[in-house]
């Protein structure tokens, strides 16, 4: 089992919205923190991300220092 998931919203076959619904509905993995990665950050998007069940968000291009900080915070809370 992964300790944390980095998930892009725009993926082929199954997008991030569908994937997080499945993950959060699956008892054995629903507790895993998920960081949303996206290049499209519009007004109201942050609220939609958290309502969907994501634990945090990073807007591309990703700055490694910010990514590692968010990972450390989420893993220290679990």
C-alpha positions in Angstrom: 0.0 0.0 0.0 1.3 3.5 -0.7 1.7 6.0 2.1 0.5 8.8 -0.1 -0.8 9.4 -3.6 0.1 12.1 -6.1 -2.8 12.4 -8.6 -3.2 14.5 -11.7 -6.7 15.6 -12.4 -6.4 15.2 -16.2 -5.4 11.6 -16.9 -6.3 9.4 -19.9 -8.9 6.6 -19.4 -9.9 7.6 -15.9 -9.6 11.2 -14.7 -8.7 12.2 -11.1 -12.3 13.0 -10.2 -13.4 9.4 -11.0 -10.3 7.9 -9.4 -10.7 9.7 -6.1 -14.3 8.6 -5.9 -13.2 5.0 -6.2 -10.4 5.4 -3.7 -12.5 7.1 -1.1 -15.2 4.5 -1.5 -12.7 1.6 -1.0 -12.4 0.8 2.7 -8.8 -0.6 2.6 -7.4 2.5 0.9 -9.7 5.4 1.7 -7.4 6.6 4.4 -4.4 7.3 2.1 -3.7 11.0 1.7 -4.0 12.3 -1.8 -2.4 15.4 -3.3 -4.1 16.8 -6.4 -1.7 18.0 -9.1 -3.1 20.3 -11.7 -2.1 23.0 -14.2 -5.6 24.4 -14.3 -6.4 26.4 -11.2 -9.6 28.5 -11.7 -11.7 30.3 -9.2 -13.5 27.9 -6.9 -11.3 25.0 -7.9 -9.7 24.7 -4.5 -13.1 24.2 -2.8 -14.0 21.6 -5.4 -10.8 19.7 -4.8 -11.3 19.5 -1.1 -15.0 18.6 -1.5 -14.0 15.7 -3.7 -11.8 14.3 -1.0 -8.3 15.4 -1.9 -6.1 16.3 1.1 -4.1 19.0 -0.6 -3.3 20.6 -4.0 -0.2 21.7 -5.9 -0.4 23.7 -9.1 2.0 22.9 -11.9 4.8 23.5 -12.5 5.6 21.7 -9.2 8.3 23.2 -7.0 10.1 20.3 -5.3 10.5 22.1 -2.0 6.7 22.8 -1.8 5.9 19.2 -2.8 8.2 17.7 -0.1 6.8 20.1 2.5 3.2 19.0 1.8 4.2 15.3 1.8 5.9 15.7 5.2 2.9 17.4 6.6 0.4 14.8 5.4 2.6 11.9 6.4 3.2 13.3 9.9 -0.6 13.6 10.3 -1.4 10.0 9.4 
